[in-house]
């Protein structure tokens, strides 16, 4: 639990202070490392609130859409990779 909270704080710092691609890589890493990493959706909303442009395509929802894609890709890749090491 402490690892997950520490990673959430690290991802919050990434969203606030680093370029978008660093935060995206961190979000994918969290979805890969932790089962049911639902916090990624909160970080997607935060990303949209801070950096979303309402006049852009999809009306500033790229953080939510990206979080959903990263959540499913991380979960699928975790299921395919981790059973090999058991």
RODO-2510 file (C-alpha; in nm, 4 decimals, decimal comma):
residues 86
     n   res          X          Y          Z
     1     x     0,0000     0,0000     0,0000
     2     x     0,2858     0,2359     0,0789
     3     x     0,4372     0,1668    -0,2642
     4     x     0,1115     0,2588    -0,4329
     5     x     0,0701     0,5822    -0,2390
     6     x     0,4329     0,6759    -0,3054
     7     x     0,3832     0,6108    -0,6753
     8     x     0,0657     0,8229    -0,6731
     9     x     0,2571     1,1144    -0,5218
    10     x     0,5322     1,0669    -0,7807
    11     x     0,2768     1,0616    -1,0627
    12     x     0,1161     1,3781    -0,9251
    13     x     0,4548     1,5492    -0,9392
    14     x     0,4982     1,4208    -1,2954
    15     x     0,1611     1,5622    -1,4026
    16     x     0,2271     1,8989    -1,2423
    17     x     0,5929     1,9621    -1,3281
    18     x     0,7099     1,7387    -1,6122
    19     x     0,6232     1,7281    -1,9838
    20     x     0,3105     1,5389    -2,0849
    21     x     0,5013     1,2424    -2,2246
    22     x     0,6803     1,1826    -1,8917
    23     x     0,3452     1,1824    -1,7109
    24     x     0,2005     0,9495    -1,9763
    25     x     0,4900     0,7075    -1,9333
    26     x     0,4431     0,7208    -1,5560
    27     x     0,0697     0,6554    -1,5909
    28     x     0,1322     0,3542    -1,8136
    29     x     0,3913     0,2259    -1,5663
    30     x     0,1398     0,2544    -1,2823
    31     x    -0,1242     0,0695    -1,4815
    32     x     0,1309    -0,2016    -1,5537
    33     x     0,2666    -0,2389    -1,1999
    34     x    -0,0503    -0,2166    -0,9908
    35     x    -0,3676    -0,4197    -1,0266
    36     x    -0,6854    -0,2118    -1,0585
    37     x    -0,4979     0,1162    -1,0871
    38     x    -0,8061     0,3368    -1,0937
    39     x    -0,6140     0,6439    -0,9831
    40     x    -0,5041     0,6839    -1,3425
    41     x    -0,8507     0,8218    -1,4236
    42     x    -0,8171     1,0898    -1,1546
    43     x    -0,4820     1,1915    -1,2987
    44     x    -0,6427     1,2017    -1,6437
    45     x    -0,9084     1,4407    -1,5139
    46     x    -0,6401     1,6518    -1,3451
    47     x    -0,4410     1,6580    -1,6675
    48     x    -0,7496     1,7750    -1,8576
    49     x    -0,8280     2,0441    -1,6014
    50     x    -0,4752     2,1837    -1,6098
    51     x    -0,3737     2,1371    -1,9742
    52     x    -0,6946     2,0622    -2,1654
    53     x    -0,7922     2,2984    -2,4436
    54     x    -1,1704     2,3159    -2,4922
    55     x    -1,1416     2,4231    -2,8546
    56     x    -0,9251     2,1248    -2,9473
    57     x    -1,0526     1,8040    -3,0965
    58     x    -1,2584     1,6001    -2,8472
    59     x    -1,3066     1,9162    -2,6370
    60     x    -1,0205     1,8691    -2,3925
    61     x    -1,0934     1,5063    -2,3065
    62     x    -0,7580     1,3691    -2,4163
    63     x    -0,6473     1,3022    -2,0570
    64     x    -0,9482     1,0800    -1,9874
    65     x    -0,9210     0,9027    -2,3207
    66     x    -0,5472     0,8537    -2,2731
    67     x    -0,5980     0,7269    -1,9182
    68     x    -0,8553     0,4748    -2,0399
    69     x    -0,6231     0,3510    -2,3148
    70     x    -0,3261     0,3287    -2,0774
    71     x    -0,5348     0,1471    -1,8174
    72     x    -0,6427    -0,1235    -2,0604
    73     x    -0,3037    -0,1539    -2,2326
    74     x    -0,1239    -0,1762    -1,8984
    75     x    -0,3678    -0,4365    -1,7683
    76     x    -0,3455    -0,6464    -2,0836
    77     x     0,0328    -0,6314    -2,1022
    78     x     0,0587    -0,7176    -1,7309
    79     x    -0,1593    -1,0247    -1,7866
    80     x     0,0549    -1,1404    -2,0790
    81     x     0,3966    -1,0718    -1,9285
    82     x     0,3667    -1,1526    -1,5574
    83     x     0,2460    -1,5177    -1,5870
    84     x     0,5788    -1,5979    -1,7562
    85     x     0,7694    -1,5114    -1,4379
    86     x     0,5471    -1,7074    -1,1974
***
